[in-house]
Amino acid sequence: MRLYIFTSEPSGLSAFCTDMEGNKLPKQFAPWKSAGFVEDGAQPPYNFSLFKIEAALKLVGFQLWRVKTKAD
């Protein structure tokens, strides 16, 4: 399954979904901008668990995530 990656600049969130349009992403964090994709069978970024991503996709249709920035 190809995973599409989106970012929400206002909230600092990113998301995985299987819809290249991002129609299932939460509207309260819009606008969502396409940020790429993960090919079928490839490792998601940041060593995220593909199993956990797929579970969230089946449950709600998307997986939200945020990268923590290192404190100065």
N, C-alpha and C positions, 0 to 999 in steps of 0.2 A: 504494500500500500504506500503510495506517495503521500508524504506529509507536507503541507504548505505552511510556511512560517509567515506570521504577520506581526507587526509592531503597532503599538498605540503610544504615540509620543506624549499626549497629555497625561497618561497614567503611568508611563514607564513600564507597562506590561508588554509581554510578547505572548504569542499563542501558536499552537499547532492545531491544524484542522485538515480534513480531507477534501474540503471544498475550495477550489482555487479562487473562488469569488469571496470567500470568507463570510457567507451569508448567515452562518450559524453562530458567529462570534457575538458576544454580549454588546448590545447597543450602547450601554452606559459608558463604555470605554472607547467609543468611536471618536474620531475616524481611525480605521485600521488601514495600514499601508502594507502591501505585499513586500516581504523581505527575503523571499527565496523558497526553496523546498529541499526536502530530504528524499532522495531516491529510495525506492523499494529495496529493503535489505541493508541499507546504509545505516551507520551509527548516527543518531541524532546529536546535535551539538551539546557541549558541556557534559558529555557522558550521561545524559538523561537516560532513564530506563525506558526502552521501547515498550516493554510490557506494561508499565504504568501509563504511558501515553496512550497506548491502544485501549486500555481499560477505561480511561477518561473519555476517549472518543466514543466508545460504545455507550457509556453512561449519559453523557451530556452533549456530545458532538464536538467538543474542543478541549484543549488543555492549556491553561494559562500558566505563565512562568515569568519570573523576574530575575535578572542577574544582579546580585549584590555587588556594589562597588566597594572597593577596599577603602577603609578610612585613612585619611592622611595622617 
